[in-house]
Amino acid sequence: MLGASGQLGAQLVRLLGAETAVTHAQLSITDAGAVSSLIGARRPDVVFNCAAYNAVDRAESERELAHAVNAQGPKNIAVACRRTGASLVHFSTNFVFDGNSAEPYVEADEAAPLSVYGSSKLAGEQAVLHAGGHVLVVRTAAVYGGPQSFPMRILARAQAGEALRVVSDQRVNPTSAADLASAAVELAEQGIAGIVHAVAEGCCGWDELARAVLVEAGLEAEVEAVRTWDYPAAARRPVNGCLASIRFRPLRPNP
């Protein structure tokens, strides 16, 4: 399992054991030779790739780095997996869609990313699927569970007494990293290939999620709902970031 130090990787370590884990500090997936050597030596049955460049706004000025990690890196892994006969489970994102649909996106919908980050993740999907071998691309959305995830940042700001201005017109499926990891293992065990959406049941605005987090924590703080144009960012986000699946059950409903 690659990218073990992230919030999803940590949950897969919990399920699969630390002996399977490789962190970015131990291996850069952009190094094709190192990736090939590692997978060739270990001969795993399944490789879970959690390694990714996730700095959505910074990617606008770091296009080459984003594509190196999110597109060329996954291709390196897929090629090595094909050579050894390993299956690959690769994770992608709702940012491959433009958000203009009135309905949640399903696997068959056409991708049209708005940002460098989204384009790099779509390029990664295409690279691993075209590399051959047994490949599963798991698209997900708004994953939380780590110390830097959205809920933890909201709690930290509320506890510090900071004003909470949160975007309301971007809708997503907040998805637990623990639930996503369990779903990925289940999908791998079932031998499913191609593209699958794995997200929590139910969509909400980021402001709604912030309020739910505060209620769950027993904190009282006002959340001011703002629109996307009131919260300028370098990268464009899909307004409708909601996913649904025609291939897999929804994960645990959101709180």
Contacts in CASP RR format, 6 or more apart in sequence:
PFRMAT RR
TARGET T0000
AUTHOR 0000-0000-0000
METHOD contacts of the structure
MODEL  1
MLGASGQLGAQLVRLLGAETAVTHAQLSITDAGAVSSLIGARRPDVVFNC
AAYNAVDRAESERELAHAVNAQGPKNIAVACRRTGASLVHFSTNFVFDGN
SAEPYVEADEAAPLSVYGSSKLAGEQAVLHAGGHVLVVRTAAVYGGPQSF
PMRILARAQAGEALRVVSDQRVNPTSAADLASAAVELAEQGIAGIVHAVA
EGCCGWDELARAVLVEAGLEAEVEAVRTWDYPAAARRPVNGCLASIRFRP
LRPNP
1 9 0 8 1.000
1 12 0 8 1.000
1 13 0 8 1.000
1 16 0 8 1.000
1 20 0 8 1.000
1 21 0 8 1.000
1 22 0 8 1.000
1 47 0 8 1.000
1 48 0 8 1.000
1 50 0 8 1.000
2 22 0 8 1.000
2 27 0 8 1.000
2 29 0 8 1.000
2 47 0 8 1.000
2 48 0 8 1.000
2 49 0 8 1.000
2 50 0 8 1.000
2 51 0 8 1.000
2 77 0 8 1.000
3 9 0 8 1.000
3 21 0 8 1.000
3 22 0 8 1.000
3 23 0 8 1.000
3 24 0 8 1.000
3 49 0 8 1.000
3 50 0 8 1.000
3 51 0 8 1.000
4 10 0 8 1.000
4 12 0 8 1.000
4 13 0 8 1.000
4 21 0 8 1.000
4 22 0 8 1.000
4 23 0 8 1.000
4 50 0 8 1.000
5 23 0 8 1.000
5 24 0 8 1.000
5 25 0 8 1.000
6 50 0 8 1.000
6 146 0 8 1.000
7 143 0 8 1.000
7 144 0 8 1.000
7 145 0 8 1.000
7 146 0 8 1.000
7 148 0 8 1.000
7 149 0 8 1.000
7 177 0 8 1.000
8 50 0 8 1.000
8 91 0 8 1.000
8 143 0 8 1.000
8 177 0 8 1.000
8 180 0 8 1.000
8 181 0 8 1.000
9 21 0 8 1.000
9 48 0 8 1.000
9 50 0 8 1.000
9 177 0 8 1.000
9 181 0 8 1.000
10 146 0 8 1.000
10 177 0 8 1.000
11 145 0 8 1.000
11 177 0 8 1.000
11 178 0 8 1.000
11 180 0 8 1.000
11 181 0 8 1.000
11 182 0 8 1.000
12 21 0 8 1.000
12 48 0 8 1.000
12 50 0 8 1.000
12 181 0 8 1.000
12 184 0 8 1.000
12 185 0 8 1.000
13 20 0 8 1.000
13 21 0 8 1.000
14 178 0 8 1.000
14 181 0 8 1.000
15 181 0 8 1.000
15 182 0 8 1.000
15 185 0 8 1.000
16 48 0 8 1.000
16 185 0 8 1.000
20 44 0 8 1.000
22 38 0 8 1.000
24 51 0 8 1.000
27 34 0 8 1.000
27 35 0 8 1.000
27 38 0 8 1.000
28 34 0 8 1.000
29 35 0 8 1.000
29 49 0 8 1.000
29 51 0 8 1.000
29 69 0 8 1.000
29 73 0 8 1.000
29 74 0 8 1.000
29 76 0 8 1.000
29 77 0 8 1.000
30 68 0 8 1.000
30 69 0 8 1.000
30 72 0 8 1.000
30 73 0 8 1.000
30 76 0 8 1.000
31 76 0 8 1.000
32 73 0 8 1.000
32 76 0 8 1.000
32 79 0 8 1.000
33 76 0 8 1.000
35 73 0 8 1.000
35 76 0 8 1.000
35 77 0 8 1.000
35 80 0 8 1.000
36 76 0 8 1.000
36 79 0 8 1.000
36 80 0 8 1.000
36 83 0 8 1.000
38 80 0 8 1.000
39 47 0 8 1.000
39 77 0 8 1.000
39 80 0 8 1.000
39 81 0 8 1.000
39 83 0 8 1.000
39 84 0 8 1.000
39 86 0 8 1.000
40 80 0 8 1.000
40 83 0 8 1.000
40 84 0 8 1.000
43 84 0 8 1.000
43 86 0 8 1.000
44 84 0 8 1.000
44 86 0 8 1.000
45 86 0 8 1.000
45 87 0 8 1.000
46 86 0 8 1.000
46 87 0 8 1.000
46 88 0 8 1.000
46 89 0 8 1.000
46 188 0 8 1.000
47 77 0 8 1.000
47 81 0 8 1.000
47 86 0 8 1.000
47 87 0 8 1.000
47 88 0 8 1.000
47 89 0 8 1.000
48 89 0 8 1.000
48 184 0 8 1.000
48 188 0 8 1.000
49 74 0 8 1.000
49 77 0 8 1.000
49 88 0 8 1.000
49 89 0 8 1.000
49 90 0 8 1.000
49 91 0 8 1.000
50 91 0 8 1.000
51 69 0 8 1.000
51 73 0 8 1.000
52 69 0 8 1.000
52 70 0 8 1.000
52 91 0 8 1.000
52 121 0 8 1.000
53 59 0 8 1.000
53 62 0 8 1.000
53 65 0 8 1.000
53 66 0 8 1.000
53 68 0 8 1.000
53 69 0 8 1.000
53 70 0 8 1.000
53 117 0 8 1.000
53 120 0 8 1.000
54 117 0 8 1.000
55 62 0 8 1.000
55 66 0 8 1.000
55 117 0 8 1.000
56 95 0 8 1.000
56 115 0 8 1.000
56 117 0 8 1.000
56 233 0 8 1.000
56 235 0 8 1.000
56 237 0 8 1.000
57 233 0 8 1.000
57 234 0 8 1.000
57 235 0 8 1.000
58 234 0 8 1.000
59 65 0 8 1.000
59 66 0 8 1.000
59 115 0 8 1.000
59 116 0 8 1.000
59 117 0 8 1.000
59 120 0 8 1.000
59 235 0 8 1.000
60 115 0 8 1.000
60 116 0 8 1.000
60 234 0 8 1.000
60 235 0 8 1.000
61 234 0 8 1.000
62 116 0 8 1.000
63 116 0 8 1.000
63 120 0 8 1.000
66 116 0 8 1.000
66 117 0 8 1.000
66 120 0 8 1.000
67 116 0 8 1.000
67 119 0 8 1.000
67 120 0 8 1.000
67 123 0 8 1.000
69 120 0 8 1.000
70 117 0 8 1.000
70 120 0 8 1.000
70 121 0 8 1.000
70 123 0 8 1.000
70 124 0 8 1.000
71 120 0 8 1.000
71 123 0 8 1.000
71 124 0 8 1.000
71 127 0 8 1.000
72 127 0 8 1.000
73 124 0 8 1.000
74 90 0 8 1.000
74 124 0 8 1.000
74 127 0 8 1.000
74 128 0 8 1.000
75 124 0 8 1.000
75 127 0 8 1.000
75 128 0 8 1.000
75 131 0 8 1.000
77 88 0 8 1.000
77 90 0 8 1.000
77 128 0 8 1.000
78 88 0 8 1.000
78 90 0 8 1.000
78 127 0 8 1.000
78 128 0 8 1.000
78 131 0 8 1.000
78 132 0 8 1.000
78 133 0 8 1.000
78 135 0 8 1.000
79 131 0 8 1.000
80 86 0 8 1.000
81 87 0 8 1.000
81 88 0 8 1.000
81 131 0 8 1.000
81 133 0 8 1.000
81 134 0 8 1.000
81 135 0 8 1.000
82 131 0 8 1.000
82 132 0 8 1.000
82 133 0 8 1.000
85 133 0 8 1.000
85 134 0 8 1.000
87 133 0 8 1.000
87 134 0 8 1.000
87 135 0 8 1.000
87 136 0 8 1.000
87 188 0 8 1.000
87 191 0 8 1.000
88 128 0 8 1.000
88 133 0 8 1.000
88 134 0 8 1.000
88 135 0 8 1.000
88 136 0 8 1.000
89 136 0 8 1.000
89 138 0 8 1.000
89 184 0 8 1.000
89 187 0 8 1.000
89 188 0 8 1.000
90 124 0 8 1.000
90 125 0 8 1.000
90 128 0 8 1.000
90 135 0 8 1.000
90 136 0 8 1.000
90 137 0 8 1.000
90 138 0 8 1.000
91 137 0 8 1.000
91 138 0 8 1.000
91 139 0 8 1.000
91 140 0 8 1.000
91 184 0 8 1.000
92 121 0 8 1.000
92 122 0 8 1.000
92 124 0 8 1.000
92 125 0 8 1.000
92 137 0 8 1.000
92 138 0 8 1.000
92 139 0 8 1.000
92 140 0 8 1.000
92 195 0 8 1.000
93 117 0 8 1.000
93 118 0 8 1.000
93 121 0 8 1.000
93 139 0 8 1.000
93 140 0 8 1.000
93 141 0 8 1.000
94 105 0 8 1.000
94 139 0 8 1.000
94 140 0 8 1.000
94 141 0 8 1.000
94 142 0 8 1.000
94 172 0 8 1.000
94 173 0 8 1.000
94 199 0 8 1.000
94 238 0 8 1.000
94 241 0 8 1.000
94 242 0 8 1.000
94 243 0 8 1.000
95 113 0 8 1.000
95 114 0 8 1.000
95 115 0 8 1.000
95 117 0 8 1.000
95 118 0 8 1.000
95 121 0 8 1.000
95 237 0 8 1.000
95 238 0 8 1.000
96 111 0 8 1.000
96 112 0 8 1.000
96 113 0 8 1.000
96 118 0 8 1.000
96 121 0 8 1.000
96 122 0 8 1.000
96 125 0 8 1.000
96 139 0 8 1.000
97 105 0 8 1.000
97 109 0 8 1.000
97 111 0 8 1.000
97 112 0 8 1.000
97 113 0 8 1.000
97 238 0 8 1.000
97 240 0 8 1.000
97 241 0 8 1.000
98 112 0 8 1.000
98 113 0 8 1.000
98 114 0 8 1.000
98 238 0 8 1.000
99 105 0 8 1.000
99 114 0 8 1.000
99 238 0 8 1.000
99 239 0 8 1.000
99 240 0 8 1.000
99 241 0 8 1.000
100 238 0 8 1.000
100 239 0 8 1.000
100 240 0 8 1.000
101 109 0 8 1.000
101 240 0 8 1.000
102 240 0 8 1.000
103 240 0 8 1.000
103 244 0 8 1.000
104 173 0 8 1.000
104 203 0 8 1.000
104 240 0 8 1.000
104 241 0 8 1.000
104 242 0 8 1.000
104 243 0 8 1.000
104 244 0 8 1.000
105 197 0 8 1.000
105 240 0 8 1.000
105 241 0 8 1.000
105 242 0 8 1.000
105 243 0 8 1.000
105 244 0 8 1.000
106 197 0 8 1.000
106 243 0 8 1.000
106 244 0 8 1.000
106 245 0 8 1.000
106 246 0 8 1.000
107 139 0 8 1.000
107 195 0 8 1.000
107 196 0 8 1.000
107 197 0 8 1.000
107 245 0 8 1.000
107 246 0 8 1.000
107 247 0 8 1.000
108 246 0 8 1.000
111 122 0 8 1.000
111 125 0 8 1.000
113 119 0 8 1.000
113 121 0 8 1.000
113 122 0 8 1.000
114 235 0 8 1.000
114 236 0 8 1.000
114 237 0 8 1.000
114 238 0 8 1.000
115 235 0 8 1.000
115 236 0 8 1.000
115 237 0 8 1.000
116 235 0 8 1.000
117 235 0 8 1.000
125 137 0 8 1.000
125 195 0 8 1.000
128 135 0 8 1.000
128 137 0 8 1.000
129 135 0 8 1.000
129 137 0 8 1.000
129 194 0 8 1.000
129 195 0 8 1.000
134 191 0 8 1.000
134 193 0 8 1.000
135 193 0 8 1.000
135 194 0 8 1.000
136 187 0 8 1.000
136 188 0 8 1.000
136 191 0 8 1.000
136 192 0 8 1.000
136 193 0 8 1.000
136 194 0 8 1.000
136 195 0 8 1.000
136 196 0 8 1.000
137 194 0 8 1.000
137 195 0 8 1.000
137 196 0 8 1.000
138 180 0 8 1.000
138 183 0 8 1.000
138 184 0 8 1.000
138 187 0 8 1.000
138 196 0 8 1.000
138 197 0 8 1.000
138 198 0 8 1.000
139 195 0 8 1.000
139 196 0 8 1.000
139 197 0 8 1.000
139 198 0 8 1.000
139 243 0 8 1.000
140 175 0 8 1.000
140 180 0 8 1.000
140 197 0 8 1.000
140 198 0 8 1.000
140 199 0 8 1.000
140 243 0 8 1.000
141 172 0 8 1.000
141 173 0 8 1.000
141 174 0 8 1.000
141 175 0 8 1.000
141 199 0 8 1.000
141 241 0 8 1.000
141 242 0 8 1.000
141 243 0 8 1.000
142 150 0 8 1.000
142 172 0 8 1.000
142 173 0 8 1.000
142 174 0 8 1.000
142 175 0 8 1.000
142 209 0 8 1.000
143 149 0 8 1.000
143 175 0 8 1.000
143 176 0 8 1.000
143 177 0 8 1.000
143 180 0 8 1.000
144 150 0 8 1.000
144 151 0 8 1.000
144 152 0 8 1.000
144 174 0 8 1.000
144 175 0 8 1.000
144 176 0 8 1.000
144 177 0 8 1.000
145 151 0 8 1.000
145 152 0 8 1.000
145 176 0 8 1.000
145 177 0 8 1.000
145 178 0 8 1.000
146 152 0 8 1.000
146 177 0 8 1.000
149 177 0 8 1.000
150 174 0 8 1.000
150 206 0 8 1.000
150 209 0 8 1.000
150 210 0 8 1.000
150 213 0 8 1.000
151 174 0 8 1.000
151 209 0 8 1.000
151 213 0 8 1.000
154 164 0 8 1.000
154 166 0 8 1.000
154 210 0 8 1.000
154 213 0 8 1.000
154 214 0 8 1.000
155 213 0 8 1.000
155 214 0 8 1.000
155 217 0 8 1.000
155 219 0 8 1.000
157 164 0 8 1.000
158 164 0 8 1.000
158 214 0 8 1.000
158 217 0 8 1.000
158 219 0 8 1.000
158 221 0 8 1.000
159 219 0 8 1.000
161 221 0 8 1.000
163 224 0 8 1.000
164 210 0 8 1.000
164 221 0 8 1.000
164 222 0 8 1.000
164 223 0 8 1.000
164 224 0 8 1.000
165 224 0 8 1.000
165 226 0 8 1.000
165 230 0 8 1.000
165 231 0 8 1.000
166 206 0 8 1.000
166 207 0 8 1.000
166 210 0 8 1.000
166 223 0 8 1.000
166 224 0 8 1.000
166 225 0 8 1.000
166 226 0 8 1.000
167 205 0 8 1.000
167 206 0 8 1.000
167 207 0 8 1.000
167 225 0 8 1.000
167 226 0 8 1.000
167 227 0 8 1.000
167 228 0 8 1.000
167 231 0 8 1.000
168 205 0 8 1.000
168 206 0 8 1.000
168 207 0 8 1.000
168 208 0 8 1.000
168 225 0 8 1.000
168 226 0 8 1.000
168 227 0 8 1.000
169 205 0 8 1.000
169 227 0 8 1.000
169 228 0 8 1.000
169 239 0 8 1.000
170 205 0 8 1.000
170 206 0 8 1.000
170 228 0 8 1.000
170 237 0 8 1.000
170 238 0 8 1.000
170 239 0 8 1.000
170 241 0 8 1.000
171 203 0 8 1.000
171 204 0 8 1.000
171 205 0 8 1.000
171 239 0 8 1.000
171 240 0 8 1.000
171 241 0 8 1.000
171 242 0 8 1.000
172 203 0 8 1.000
172 204 0 8 1.000
172 205 0 8 1.000
172 206 0 8 1.000
172 209 0 8 1.000
172 241 0 8 1.000
172 242 0 8 1.000
173 199 0 8 1.000
173 200 0 8 1.000
173 201 0 8 1.000
173 202 0 8 1.000
173 203 0 8 1.000
173 241 0 8 1.000
173 242 0 8 1.000
173 243 0 8 1.000
173 254 0 8 1.000
174 200 0 8 1.000
174 204 0 8 1.000
174 209 0 8 1.000
174 254 0 8 1.000
175 198 0 8 1.000
175 199 0 8 1.000
175 200 0 8 1.000
175 251 0 8 1.000
176 200 0 8 1.000
176 251 0 8 1.000
176 252 0 8 1.000
179 200 0 8 1.000
179 251 0 8 1.000
179 252 0 8 1.000
180 198 0 8 1.000
180 251 0 8 1.000
183 198 0 8 1.000
183 248 0 8 1.000
183 251 0 8 1.000
184 198 0 8 1.000
187 196 0 8 1.000
187 198 0 8 1.000
187 248 0 8 1.000
192 247 0 8 1.000
192 248 0 8 1.000
196 245 0 8 1.000
196 247 0 8 1.000
196 248 0 8 1.000
197 243 0 8 1.000
197 244 0 8 1.000
197 245 0 8 1.000
197 247 0 8 1.000
197 248 0 8 1.000
198 245 0 8 1.000
198 248 0 8 1.000
198 251 0 8 1.000
199 242 0 8 1.000
199 243 0 8 1.000
199 244 0 8 1.000
199 245 0 8 1.000
199 250 0 8 1.000
199 251 0 8 1.000
200 250 0 8 1.000
200 251 0 8 1.000
200 252 0 8 1.000
200 253 0 8 1.000
200 254 0 8 1.000
201 250 0 8 1.000
201 251 0 8 1.000
201 252 0 8 1.000
201 253 0 8 1.000
201 254 0 8 1.000
202 242 0 8 1.000
202 250 0 8 1.000
202 253 0 8 1.000
202 254 0 8 1.000
203 241 0 8 1.000
203 242 0 8 1.000
204 212 0 8 1.000
204 254 0 8 1.000
207 223 0 8 1.000
207 224 0 8 1.000
207 225 0 8 1.000
207 226 0 8 1.000
209 254 0 8 1.000
210 223 0 8 1.000
211 223 0 8 1.000
212 254 0 8 1.000
212 255 0 8 1.000
214 220 0 8 1.000
214 221 0 8 1.000
214 223 0 8 1.000
216 255 0 8 1.000
228 237 0 8 1.000
228 239 0 8 1.000
244 250 0 8 1.000
END
